[in-house]
Amino acid sequence: MAGFCPEPSDDVVQVRDWVHAFARDVIRPAGAEWDEREETPWPVIQEAAKIGLYSLDFFATQWFEESGLALPVAFEEIFWGDAGIGLSITGTGLAAAALSANGTPEQMGEWLPQMFGTENDVKLGAFCASEPDAGSDVGAIRTRAVPDGDDWVLNGVKTWATNGGIANVHVVVASVDPSLGTRGQASFVIPPGTPGLSMGQKFRKHGIRASHTAEVVLEDVRVPGSCLLGGKEKLEARLARVRQGGRAGEQAAMRTFETTRPSVAAMAVGIARAAFEYARDYAREREQFGRRIGENQAIAFLLAEMATRVDVARLLTWRAAWMARNGRQFEQAEGSMSKLVAGETAVWVSEQAIQILGGAGYTREHPVERFHRDAKIYTIFEGTSEIQRLIIGRAVTGLPVR
Ligand SMILES: Cc1cc2nc3c(=O)[nH]c(=O)nc-3n(C[C@H](O)[C@H](O)[C@H](O)COP(=O)(O)OP(=O)(O)OC[C@H]3O[C@@H](n4cnc5c(N)ncnc54)[C@H](O)[C@@H]3O)c2cc1C
């Protein structure tokens, strides 16, 4: 197994340049409009589908690329274009990762293509874990899945689901044995058009406003046994091990979750880089006191710090992605490190970008205020910064930090 090399292969660079061109020519010019509209940018997703960027094939190829760098490199470019549209294009990928982490090969073969649809009939996927009383505390999930003959019946309310209620395929985490907390949970596919699944409130947000976020209501949602991800035998064996005091399941699930964090970190790196570049270009042009503002050390040093932090975030992201792809254990919670640093970097860098643009940066005439609004979600979703610190703190101390 080759060691970590922070230099993408020629193939990855080729894909990066192709994705960058789409982000520059299609995504970025549409960013402001869809942010204002606060609607899913279907025409942009469709254009991405037409060139093969929004497709199962693209996501699978990048996911399985041997260095692990392909997906973060591509995500950075997409989110450099625009984060709201970016999440509309990649949100299905996160649902697909959740399905792939728990599903059998047959389940993947059946449901993954239906999450993406075709270039002429684009579809979305949604991953629904969070609930009004179960955000960071996923053990508090109340949605119940109860067996009924060969079927399962689900009831509950999910919230803050990206693509929730507008997706073709929903992956829902539910409790099958509430007494076991996270270890008594299982994931289910809810097929397209299943009666009882509906969209609740659609949220109006601070940032990533082109990405749809909504409640998903499950009322007597009946699905066949084949929709239980991983199958009944595996679930029963796991529950039996847990009831006997074993550690079954939870650790593996946490590890899987860790592996998707570098992809989320890469999104934040894309926003941070976009904000840095915009502020740098502005500082080269804008003149005050008879010189360009970038000629003041105060501004140049700030840009130096911004550029450095973007590179730090990217290197941590690539290292974690490489480790995940090459079967290395995250002994120090390196996946969480990448998400923590990249999320906080995106918030900090985009705030400094506003400062460098001054009054112009505070207006919607320039994209940096949007970059800043978009960046903030990266210290909140897919595990808040506090939860990432908790995970890293436990890993580095070996103590049950609370
Ligand atoms: C735009 C958006 C999209 C989302 N997309 C999805 C999605 O597709 N699917 C999905 O399932 N969920 C999604 N979420 C939910 C997201 O993952 C949760 O918001 C996140 O996990 C935090 O949960 P919470 O909002 O309930 O905050 P809480 O858990 O209530 O936390 C509130 C605050 O308390 C802190 N806190 C909580 N516990 C501790 C602790 N033990 N120690 C220290 N601090 C603590 C948190 O860090 C945070 O600062 C999305 C959320 C948003 C806003």
The ligand as an ORCA input file, in Angstrom:
! r2SCAN-3c Opt
* xyz 0 1
  C     -29.137     22.792      6.874
  C     -29.150     21.515      7.639
  C     -29.101     20.310      6.954
  C     -29.130     19.112      7.668
  N     -29.179     17.923      6.979
  C     -29.415     16.781      7.662
  C     -29.685     15.574      6.981
  O     -29.670     15.525      5.738
  N     -29.985     14.472      7.698
  C     -30.006     14.490      9.049
  O     -30.277     13.451      9.649
  N     -29.740     15.622      9.747
  C     -29.454     16.766      9.081
  N     -29.229     17.935      9.765
  C     -29.225     17.917     11.227
  C     -27.858     18.165     11.830
  O     -27.045     17.042     11.676
  C     -28.070     18.566     13.307
  O     -28.565     19.890     13.297
  C     -26.794     18.482     14.113
  O     -26.427     17.151     14.284
  C     -26.930     19.139     15.503
  O     -28.073     18.718     16.149
  P     -29.056     19.804     16.791
  O     -29.313     20.821     15.728
  O     -30.218     19.122     17.382
  O     -28.238     20.520     17.921
  P     -28.128     20.044     19.464
  O     -27.714     18.621     19.489
  O     -29.358     20.447     20.176
  O     -26.915     20.927     19.958
  C     -27.068     22.295     20.346
  C     -25.722     22.781     20.831
  O     -25.314     22.010     21.972
  C     -24.046     21.432     21.729
  N     -23.970     20.098     22.361
  C     -24.867     19.087     22.302
  N     -24.429     18.041     22.996
  C     -23.224     18.378     23.517
  C     -22.258     17.714     24.312
  N     -22.431     16.455     24.728
  N     -21.127     18.378     24.663
  C     -20.924     19.648     24.232
  N     -21.800     20.324     23.465
  C     -22.928     19.696     23.110
  C     -23.947     21.313     20.216
  O     -22.603     21.218     19.793
  C     -24.623     22.611     19.784
  O     -23.710     23.675     19.877
  C     -29.170     19.131      9.067
  C     -29.177     20.354      9.752
  C     -29.200     21.528      9.065
  C     -29.286     22.826      9.826
*
